Amino acid sequence: MRLGRRLALLAGVAALAATCAAGASAQQQKVTGPVAVYWMSAQTQTGFGMPAMGGGGKPDAGAMMRMMMGGGGGATKTLNLQLGSSQPPSGAPAAEHLPPRGLQAGASLPLLSPKASTPVREDTPEYIPREYQKPRGRMLIFWGCGEHAKPGQPVVIDFATMTSNPQAMAGVFKAIDYRPMQPPSPARNKTYGEWPNSQTKTTVPPNGSLIGPHTIQGNYSPEISFMLGEDQDFLGPLNLATNQRNAVGGVDLGWNLVGNAQAYFASAMGGAGDTVVMWTSSELQAAPFGVMDYLSTGDIARLVANRTLMGPATRACKVPKEVMDALGGGGGGGGIVQLAAYGGEANFVYPPRPTNPKIAWNQEWAVKVRYRSATGGLLGMAMPQMDGGRQAGGYPGAGQPPPPGQPPKAPSAGDILKQGILGGLPFPRR
């Protein structure tokens, strides 16, 4: 075959392939909806710690006090339900979740639509000066499991310097690379309902179960019905089986493996004098600001692969000696350790996707169920102890005005830690 004919033949084949690709693209299936989206966030908590943001994102003060007093008790379960719809309600918005009997939280869980609130202006207390007071102190950031911190640690941040030039400090804060999940909300959906809410006081008991049929119905959403199986229940309790100082001077952490957990993540924070200390189990440098509450299945797999998260078979981690030294060793410093197990998610869509690409897939509803189990305690203390008589939440001088005639003192690193890590500082946000 002559060269010219070969080239012509190749050109014809390429043209035919392009035509077929264009035809396939033209037949791409049309997808609409879903009209309603429904998210269930299921968490199991032991010890004390920071509950997932779906539960309000605030520390469980009651559980923390019980732990400090030596009465941590068993696991608690929390369930947060969020319904969003693109449809307006027929009348006043009303919806409910009819759970399986095994949940033991009642025959109906009302999904309340919160009323729009008018922002209330809070007057600044007279004792707080109008001029900005630069904070004093520093932050030390460690990462990775091991007897000793790896070279290049810690990253040291001076609070006064970073507040004068936050943009220059942005590169120091290497946040964990994940995509925050976007559940239904009043801002994202035309009509929205949630549980728990102000109209119900019911809670999920420790032996409550998600297994069984679930139905969601209301006047602004198509009826939603799905079934959860045994492998789609709450995650089991996560407990620190080991949390004690080792011979090197660090802390050995050990925990039970949780069924269906896909990854684990540990973090610790604390303070000594004017120093805030933060550590994560990630093998990549990462500051534990806004530690992940729930993670998508895709993010979990990726973060395990790059060693940001510990894999599902991991059951131990060493907090480096240098972290404990920075916390004050055995004299005056201290920290709180958090451990989370991530269980991925279960997803349902109705109606099922048509196999014929010429038929549009008009989704009526989509459901996401996400899972997490967590625990926490005092770093390096196997048994809860009172902190030298200091009452929980009663930090000396916290939130108190200065004595008459004395200028206000700039906040120290310890003040920042006690009043909230992000309290007033311009930390870069994702």
C-alpha positions as CSV (number, residue, x, y, z in Angstrom):
1,M,0.0,0.0,0.0
2,R,1.4,3.4,-1.0
3,L,2.2,6.0,1.7
4,G,-0.5,8.3,0.5
5,R,-3.2,5.7,0.8
6,R,-2.0,4.8,4.3
7,L,-2.2,8.4,5.4
8,A,-5.7,8.7,3.9
9,L,-6.8,5.5,5.7
10,L,-5.5,6.7,9.0
11,A,-7.2,10.1,8.6
12,G,-10.5,8.3,7.8
13,V,-10.2,6.2,11.0
14,A,-9.4,9.3,13.1
15,A,-12.4,11.1,11.6
16,L,-14.7,8.1,12.3
17,A,-13.5,7.9,15.9
18,A,-14.1,11.6,16.4
19,T,-17.6,11.2,14.9
20,C,-18.4,8.4,17.3
21,A,-17.1,10.3,20.3
22,A,-19.2,13.3,19.3
23,G,-22.2,11.0,19.0
24,A,-21.6,9.5,22.4
25,S,-21.3,13.0,23.9
26,A,-24.5,14.0,22.2
27,Q,-26.2,11.0,23.9
28,Q,-24.9,11.9,27.4
29,Q,-27.7,11.3,29.9
30,K,-29.6,14.3,31.2
31,V,-29.7,14.5,35.0
32,T,-32.0,16.7,37.0
33,G,-32.6,17.2,40.7
34,P,-32.7,15.9,43.3
35,V,-35.7,17.7,44.6
36,A,-34.9,16.8,48.2
37,V,-31.6,16.0,49.9
38,Y,-31.5,14.3,53.3
39,W,-28.4,13.9,55.5
40,M,-28.0,11.8,58.6
41,S,-24.9,12.3,60.7
42,A,-24.3,9.5,63.2
43,Q,-21.7,9.8,65.9
44,T,-20.6,7.6,68.8
45,Q,-18.7,9.4,71.6
46,T,-16.7,8.1,74.6
47,G,-14.6,10.0,77.1
48,F,-14.8,13.7,76.4
49,G,-13.9,15.8,73.4
50,M,-15.1,18.0,70.5
51,P,-18.2,16.5,69.0
52,A,-18.7,16.8,65.3
53,M,-19.8,20.1,63.8
54,G,-23.2,18.5,62.9
55,G,-23.8,18.3,66.6
56,G,-23.1,22.0,67.2
57,G,-19.3,22.0,67.2
58,K,-19.1,22.7,70.9
59,P,-17.3,20.7,73.6
60,D,-19.5,18.4,75.6
61,A,-19.0,20.2,78.9
62,G,-21.1,17.6,80.8
63,A,-19.1,14.7,79.6
64,M,-15.9,16.6,80.2
65,M,-16.9,17.2,83.8
66,R,-17.9,13.6,84.4
67,M,-14.5,12.5,83.0
68,M,-12.6,14.9,85.2
69,M,-14.5,13.6,88.2
70,G,-13.7,10.0,87.3
71,G,-17.1,9.0,86.0
72,G,-16.7,8.9,82.2
73,G,-19.4,6.3,81.8
74,G,-20.2,4.5,78.6
75,A,-20.6,5.6,75.0
76,T,-23.2,8.2,73.9
77,K,-24.8,8.3,70.5
78,T,-25.9,11.5,68.7
79,L,-27.9,11.7,65.5
80,N,-28.4,14.8,63.4
81,L,-31.0,14.9,60.7
82,Q,-31.1,17.6,58.0
83,L,-33.7,17.9,55.2
84,G,-33.4,20.3,52.4
85,S,-35.7,20.8,49.4
86,S,-36.0,23.0,46.4
87,Q,-39.8,23.1,46.8
88,P,-41.7,25.6,48.9
89,P,-44.1,24.1,51.6
90,S,-47.8,23.9,51.2
91,G,-48.6,26.1,54.2
92,A,-46.3,26.1,57.2
93,P,-43.3,23.9,56.7
94,A,-43.7,20.5,58.3
95,A,-41.8,17.3,58.1
96,E,-40.9,14.2,60.1
97,H,-38.6,11.2,60.2
98,L,-40.2,7.9,61.0
99,P,-37.3,5.8,62.3
100,P,-37.0,2.0,62.9
101,R,-38.2,0.9,66.4
102,G,-34.6,-0.1,67.3
103,L,-33.5,3.6,67.4
104,Q,-35.6,4.0,70.6
105,A,-35.9,7.7,70.1
106,G,-39.7,7.8,69.5
107,A,-42.1,6.9,66.8
108,S,-41.6,10.3,65.0
109,L,-38.7,12.7,64.9
110,P,-40.1,16.2,63.9
111,L,-37.9,18.1,61.5
112,L,-38.3,21.7,62.6
113,S,-37.7,24.6,60.1
114,P,-35.8,27.2,62.1
115,K,-37.2,30.7,61.9
116,A,-35.1,33.5,60.5
117,S,-33.5,35.4,63.3
118,T,-32.6,39.1,63.3
119,P,-28.9,39.6,64.2
120,V,-28.6,41.1,67.7
121,R,-25.9,43.7,68.2
122,E,-23.9,43.0,71.3
123,D,-22.5,46.0,73.1
124,T,-18.8,45.7,73.9
125,P,-18.1,45.6,77.6
126,E,-16.6,48.8,78.9
127,Y,-13.4,47.1,80.2
128,I,-12.4,46.0,76.7
129,P,-10.3,48.7,75.0
130,R,-11.2,49.9,71.5
131,E,-7.6,49.7,70.4
132,Y,-6.4,46.2,69.4
133,Q,-4.1,44.5,71.9
134,K,-1.5,42.3,70.2
135,P,-1.5,38.8,71.8
136,R,1.7,37.6,73.3
137,G,3.2,34.1,73.3
138,R,3.8,31.5,70.6
139,M,2.5,28.4,69.1
140,L,4.4,25.2,68.5
141,I,3.1,22.8,65.9
142,F,4.2,19.1,65.8
143,W,3.0,16.2,63.6
144,G,3.6,12.5,63.1
145,C,3.7,9.5,65.4
146,G,7.0,8.4,66.9
147,E,9.2,8.5,70.0
148,H,10.8,11.7,68.8
149,A,9.7,14.6,66.6
150,K,11.1,14.4,63.1
151,P,13.7,17.0,61.8
152,G,12.2,20.4,61.1
153,Q,9.8,20.3,64.1
154,P,8.3,22.2,65.7
155,V,7.0,25.0,63.5
156,V,7.1,28.1,65.8
157,I,4.6,30.9,65.4
158,D,4.9,34.2,67.2
159,F,1.4,35.6,67.8
160,A,2.5,39.2,67.8
161,T,4.4,38.8,64.5
162,M,1.7,36.9,62.7
163,T,-1.0,39.5,63.6
164,S,1.0,42.3,62.1
165,N,1.5,40.3,58.8
166,P,-1.0,37.5,58.5
167,Q,-0.5,37.1,54.8
168,A,3.2,36.3,55.3
169,M,2.2,33.6,57.8
170,A,-0.4,31.9,55.6
171,G,2.2,29.4,54.2
172,V,3.0,28.2,57.7
173,F,-0.5,26.9,58.3
174,K,-0.7,23.8,56.1
175,A,-4.3,22.8,56.6
176,I,-5.4,19.2,56.1
177,D,-6.3,18.8,52.4
178,Y,-9.9,17.7,52.3
179,R,-13.1,19.0,51.0
180,P,-15.5,20.1,53.8
181,M,-18.9,18.4,53.3
182,Q,-21.9,20.6,52.5
183,P,-25.1,19.3,54.2
184,P,-28.5,20.8,53.7
185,S,-29.0,24.2,55.3
186,P,-31.4,27.2,55.3
187,A,-28.8,29.0,53.1
188,R,-28.5,26.3,50.5
189,N,-32.1,25.1,50.3
190,K,-35.4,26.8,49.7
191,T,-37.0,24.9,52.6
192,Y,-35.1,23.2,55.4
193,G,-35.8,21.1,58.5
194,E,-33.7,19.6,61.2
195,W,-33.6,17.4,64.3
196,P,-32.8,17.7,67.2
197,N,-34.4,21.0,67.7
198,S,-36.1,23.2,70.2
199,Q,-39.4,21.2,70.0
200,T,-38.0,17.9,71.1
201,K,-35.9,16.7,74.0
202,T,-35.6,13.1,72.9
203,T,-32.1,11.6,72.5
204,V,-30.7,8.3,71.1
205,P,-30.0,5.8,73.9
206,P,-26.6,4.0,74.0
207,N,-28.1,0.9,72.6
208,G,-30.1,2.7,69.9
209,S,-29.7,1.3,66.3
210,L,-30.2,2.7,62.8
211,I,-30.8,-0.7,61.3
212,G,-34.2,-1.0,59.6
213,P,-36.6,1.1,57.5
214,H,-36.5,4.9,57.5
215,T,-39.3,7.1,56.1
216,I,-39.2,10.9,55.8
217,Q,-42.4,12.8,54.9
218,G,-43.5,16.4,54.8
219,N,-45.3,19.1,52.9
220,Y,-42.2,20.4,51.0
221,S,-40.5,17.1,50.0
222,P,-41.3,13.9,48.2
223,E,-41.6,10.9,50.5
224,I,-38.2,9.3,51.2
225,S,-37.9,5.7,52.1
226,F,-34.8,3.6,52.4
227,M,-33.4,0.7,54.5
228,L,-30.2,0.5,56.5
229,G,-28.5,-2.8,57.0
230,E,-26.2,-4.2,59.8
231,D,-23.1,-2.7,58.2
232,Q,-24.8,0.8,58.1
233,D,-25.4,1.2,61.8
234,F,-23.7,3.5,64.3
235,L,-20.0,2.9,64.5
236,G,-18.9,1.0,67.7
237,P,-17.4,2.8,70.6
238,L,-13.8,4.0,70.3
239,N,-11.7,3.8,73.5
240,L,-8.2,4.7,74.5
241,A,-6.9,1.4,75.9
242,T,-3.4,3.0,76.4
243,N,-2.7,6.6,77.2
244,Q,0.4,6.7,79.4
245,R,3.9,8.1,79.5
246,N,6.7,5.9,78.2
247,A,10.3,5.5,79.2
248,V,11.5,7.9,76.5
249,G,9.2,10.7,77.8
250,G,6.5,10.7,75.2
251,V,3.0,9.1,75.4
252,D,1.9,5.7,74.1
253,L,-1.6,5.8,72.6
254,G,-3.5,2.6,71.9
255,W,-7.1,2.0,71.0
256,N,-9.5,-0.7,70.0
257,L,-10.3,-1.3,66.3
258,V,-13.8,-0.2,65.4
259,G,-15.8,-2.3,63.0
260,N,-16.4,-0.5,59.6
261,A,-14.0,2.2,60.5
262,Q,-11.9,3.2,57.4
263,A,-9.3,5.5,59.1
264,Y,-8.2,7.0,62.4
265,F,-6.8,10.4,63.3
266,A,-5.4,11.7,66.6
267,S,-4.6,15.2,67.7
268,A,-3.6,16.9,70.9
269,M,-3.5,20.5,72.1
270,G,-2.4,22.1,75.3
271,G,-0.5,25.0,76.9
272,A,2.3,25.8,79.2
273,G,2.7,29.5,80.2
274,D,2.6,31.6,77.1
275,T,3.0,28.7,74.8
276,V,0.3,26.8,72.9
277,V,1.2,23.3,71.7
278,M,-0.6,21.4,68.9
279,W,0.1,18.0,67.5
280,T,-1.5,15.6,65.0
281,S,-0.8,12.0,64.0
282,S,-0.6,13.1,60.3
283,E,2.7,12.2,58.6
284,L,2.3,15.4,56.6
285,Q,2.7,18.8,58.2
286,A,-0.7,19.9,59.2
287,A,-2.0,22.3,61.8
288,P,-5.1,20.8,63.5
289,F,-7.3,23.9,63.1
290,G,-10.9,22.8,62.4
291,V,-10.1,19.1,62.8
292,M,-12.4,17.2,60.3
293,D,-15.7,16.2,61.7
294,Y,-17.0,13.9,58.9
295,L,-15.2,12.9,55.7
296,S,-16.4,11.6,52.4
297,T,-15.4,8.1,51.3
298,G,-13.2,9.5,48.6
299,D,-11.3,11.9,50.9
300,I,-10.8,9.1,53.5
301,A,-9.2,6.8,50.8
302,R,-6.9,9.7,49.6
303,L,-5.9,10.8,53.0
304,V,-5.0,7.3,54.1
305,A,-2.9,6.9,51.0
306,N,-0.9,10.0,51.6
307,R,-0.6,9.2,55.3
308,T,-2.6,12.1,56.6
309,L,-4.9,9.6,58.2
310,M,-3.9,6.3,59.9
311,G,-5.2,3.2,58.1
312,P,-8.1,1.0,59.3
313,A,-5.7,-1.6,60.8
314,T,-3.7,1.0,62.9
315,R,-4.3,0.7,66.6
316,A,-1.4,2.6,68.2
317,C,0.6,5.8,67.9
318,K,3.3,7.5,70.0
319,V,3.2,11.2,70.8
320,P,6.8,12.4,70.6
321,K,8.8,13.3,73.7
322,E,9.3,16.8,72.4
323,V,5.5,17.4,72.4
324,M,5.3,16.5,76.1
325,D,8.4,18.6,76.9
326,A,6.8,21.6,75.2
327,L,3.7,21.0,77.3
328,G,5.7,21.4,80.5
329,G,6.7,17.8,81.1
330,G,5.4,16.9,84.5
331,G,5.3,20.4,85.9
332,G,2.4,22.7,85.2
333,G,1.6,21.9,81.6
334,G,-1.0,19.6,80.2
335,G,-3.0,18.7,77.1
336,I,-6.1,17.1,75.8
337,V,-5.9,14.3,73.3
338,Q,-8.6,13.6,70.7
339,L,-9.0,10.4,68.6
340,A,-11.5,9.9,65.8
341,A,-12.5,6.9,63.7
342,Y,-14.1,7.7,60.3
343,G,-16.6,5.3,58.8
344,G,-17.3,6.8,55.4
345,E,-20.9,7.1,54.2
346,A,-23.9,5.3,52.7
347,N,-25.7,7.0,49.8
348,F,-29.2,6.4,48.3
349,V,-30.8,8.0,45.2
350,Y,-34.4,7.6,43.9
351,P,-35.4,6.7,41.3
352,P,-32.4,4.4,40.2
353,R,-30.4,5.6,37.2
354,P,-32.0,4.5,33.9
355,T,-29.7,2.2,31.9
356,N,-30.7,3.8,28.7
357,P,-28.7,7.1,28.3
358,K,-31.5,8.6,26.2
359,I,-33.8,8.5,29.2
360,A,-33.3,11.5,31.6
361,W,-32.5,10.7,35.2
362,N,-34.9,12.9,37.1
363,Q,-33.8,12.4,40.7
364,E,-36.6,12.9,43.3
365,W,-34.4,12.5,46.4
366,A,-30.9,11.7,47.6
367,V,-29.9,10.5,51.0
368,K,-26.4,10.5,52.6
369,V,-25.7,8.8,56.0
370,R,-22.2,9.5,57.4
371,Y,-20.5,8.0,60.4
372,R,-17.9,8.9,63.0
373,S,-16.8,7.6,66.4
374,A,-14.6,9.6,68.7
375,T,-13.0,9.7,72.2
376,G,-10.8,12.0,74.2
377,G,-9.0,12.3,77.4
378,L,-6.2,14.0,79.3
379,L,-2.9,13.4,77.4
380,G,-0.7,10.9,79.2
381,M,-3.2,10.2,82.0
382,A,-4.8,6.8,82.0
383,M,-7.2,7.7,84.8
384,P,-9.0,11.0,85.0
385,Q,-7.8,13.3,87.7
386,M,-8.7,16.7,89.0
387,D,-6.3,19.4,87.9
388,G,-4.9,20.6,91.2
389,G,-8.4,21.7,92.4
390,R,-8.9,23.9,89.4
391,Q,-12.6,23.7,88.4
392,A,-13.5,22.9,84.8
393,G,-14.2,26.1,82.9
394,G,-13.1,28.2,85.8
395,Y,-9.8,29.6,84.6
396,P,-8.5,32.3,86.9
397,G,-9.1,35.7,85.4
398,A,-10.8,34.4,82.3
399,G,-13.3,36.9,81.0
400,Q,-12.8,39.2,84.0
401,P,-12.3,43.0,83.7
402,P,-9.0,44.4,84.9
403,P,-8.8,46.0,88.3
404,P,-9.8,49.7,88.3
405,G,-7.1,52.0,87.1
406,Q,-5.0,49.3,85.4
407,P,-4.7,48.9,81.6
408,P,-5.9,45.7,80.1
409,K,-3.3,43.1,79.6
410,A,-2.7,41.6,76.1
411,P,-4.0,38.0,75.9
412,S,-1.4,35.3,76.5
413,A,-1.1,32.0,74.6
414,G,-2.7,30.3,77.5
415,D,-5.7,32.7,77.4
416,I,-6.1,32.0,73.7
417,L,-6.0,28.3,74.3
418,K,-8.6,28.5,77.1
419,Q,-10.9,30.9,75.4
420,G,-10.8,29.1,72.0
421,I,-7.9,28.4,69.7
422,L,-9.3,30.7,67.0
423,G,-10.3,33.4,69.5
424,G,-9.8,36.7,67.7
425,L,-6.6,35.7,65.8
426,P,-6.5,36.0,62.0
427,F,-5.7,32.3,61.3
428,P,-6.0,31.5,57.6
429,R,-9.3,29.7,56.9
430,R,-10.0,27.1,54.2
